Amino acid sequence: MVPFAIALVSLWILLIASVRGIKIRLLLIAIPVAVCAAIASCGIQNATFVAESSEVVVPNSGSTLRLEFNGGWDEPNAKGYLIFKNGAGEVRKKMEGSDDWVHWPRTSIYLMDDGRVSVLGSGLDDYVIDPKNLSIEALPPTTPSKSWVYFGAFDFAKKYSGLMFIPASEERECTATRRNAEYSSQMVYTRPQGRRERCNRDELKN
């Protein structure tokens, strides 16, 4: 493939050198540039394509929290992002454990008593949002959670389709650990009372 590309470029250069007229030469130069730009643009769009997204207004804060999933089935670049926005600006954070969001999309949201927001993702992919500092950081394991108020969760409206926010009034809290029960019982993590190996939405309905 590389020798072929080198040969093609060499022939194109010779073609440019052999023609007469500045306009024709500029046209011959512009064609490969335009083709390369189109290919690069397509690649960038594919890399940043948002497959699923949903947004919710955080109570009593004038802010919004958005969850975006990029990529799709069996794609190595599949990933999720948290986007928090208020009057001071916007902050974005990649969720490190979101590579298999197609099968494990559920992301639980809690309101903390100090005004912060905690986000618990599947597989212990947990974060804390500080509206005052406009930051999203990894949530330290074993963070006290007795005073947290479960707000709801992002999940698919139906299997593998339509990401949406499901308020606590419709479904009880559940965050999947994505690990077998025996291994999970040996783990120490935040909000154990809301963790399950898997989350069955039919069983969570209020």
N, C-alpha and C positions, 0 to 999 in steps of 0.2 A: 504493500500500500504506500509506504513512504517513497520508494524509488519511482512509483507511478506519479505521485504528487510532484516530486522534483522535476520529472520529465515534463509534466503538464505545465508547470510554472515556467520552465525553460522555453518551451515552445511558445507560450503566451508572450514572454519577453521578446523573443525573436520576431513574433508577429507584430508587436508594437514598434519594434525598431525598423521593420521593413516597410511599414506604411508611411505614406506622405500626408501631411496636413495635421496641424496641431489639434483640430477638433476631433478627428478620428482617433488620434492617439489618446486624448483625454477620455473619449468614450470607452476605448478598450481598457483603460486603467480603471474607470469607474465601475464597469460591469463586475469584475471579481470583488471589488470593495463592497459593492451593494449586496452581492450574494453572501459574503462573509458576515456582513452586518445583520442580514436577515436570519442567518443560522444562529448567530450569537444571541440575537433578541429572542428567538424561539427557545433557545436553551435556558435563558434567564427566566422567561415566563414559566417554563415547565418546572424550574427549580423552586419558584416562589408561588406556584399555583395553590390556592386555598381550596381544599377539597370539601371541608365542612367548617362551619363557624356558627357561633351563637353568642348573644350578648345579654347581660342583665344589669339593671340599675341597682346599685348597692343602697339599701335603705338609709335615710337620714345622713347622706354624705354628699349628694350631688355628683356622684362618680359612677362610672360604668366599668364592668369587668367583662372582658371578651375572651373567648377560647377559640383558637383557630387550629385546625389540623391540616397539615400540608402533605402532599403525596397521597399514596393509596395502597392498594393490595400489593404486598410483597415488594415494596419499593424500599431500597436501602436508605433513601433520604427522607422517608416519612418521619414527621415530627410534629409536635404540638407547641403552641405559644400561648402564654397568658399576656393579655394587653389590658392594663389598668389606666383609666383616663379620668382626670378631674380638672378643675379650673386652673390648676398649676401646670398642667401638661400631661404627658403620656409616657408610660414606661412599658417595656416589652421584655419578656423573659422566656427563653426556651425551656420546655419541660424535658428533662434529660431521659425520663423513662417512658416517653410517649411514642417510641418507634413502632409499637403494635397497637396503635389507637383504634384500628378497624375492629379488633376483637375486644379491646379494653378501653372504651372511651369515658367511662364514668369518672367524673371529677367533682368532688364534694366541696361546698363552700360554707364557711362558718364565720360568724361575726364574733370578734373577741371583745372583751369588756374594756379594753384600752383604745378602742377605735380602729384597730388593725383588722385585717381580714386574713383568715387562713384558708389555704387551698390544699386538699388532700387528693392526690392522684393515685391511680391504680399502681400497684407495685411499690408502695411507699415513696412515691414521687411527690413530695410535700413542700409547700412554699408559704411564706408569710408576706403579706402586702402591707406596707406602711404608707397610708395616704399623705401624712405630713411630710415625710422625706421623699415621697414619690419613688419608692423602691420595692423591688421584689427579690427576696432572698430565700435561700433554702431554709426550711423549717427544722430547727434542731430536734433530734429524736427525744422523746419523753417530755416534750413541752407540756406543762400543765394545761388541761383542757376542760376541767369541770365547769368553768363559767362560760364556755363557748355556747353560742346559740346556732343551731343548725339552720341554715338559710335555704338550702336546696342543692341540686346537683345538675351538672351538664351530663346529658346522656342522649342516646339515639331515641327518636320518637318511636321508631320500630327497628327491628334488627338490621344493622348495617345501613341505616338510612335516616337522614334528617336529624342533625344535631340540634338539641333544644335545651332550654333550662327548665328543670322540673322543680317547682317550689316545695318546701317542706310540708305545706298543707296538702299536697297530693301524694307524696311518698316519704316514708321514713328514711332516715340516714343509712347509708351503706357505702363503704369504700372497699373495693376488692383488693386483696393482697397479692393475687396472681401467684400464689405459692400453695403447696399442699398443706393440709391442716396440721400435720405433725411438725413440719418445719416452721410454720407460722406461730405455733404455740411456744416455740423457743425464742421468738423474736421479741425485742422490747421496742415499742414505738408509741408515737403519740395517738391519742384517741382510740384505744383498743376497743372500747365499747361500740364503736361505729364500724369496725373492720370485720370483713367476712372474706372467706376464700373467693367466693363469687357473689354477685348481687343479682338475685332473681327479682325483676321488677314487679311481677305479679304478686309476690309475697310482701312487697314493700308498700303497696297501696294502702292509704289511710281510709 
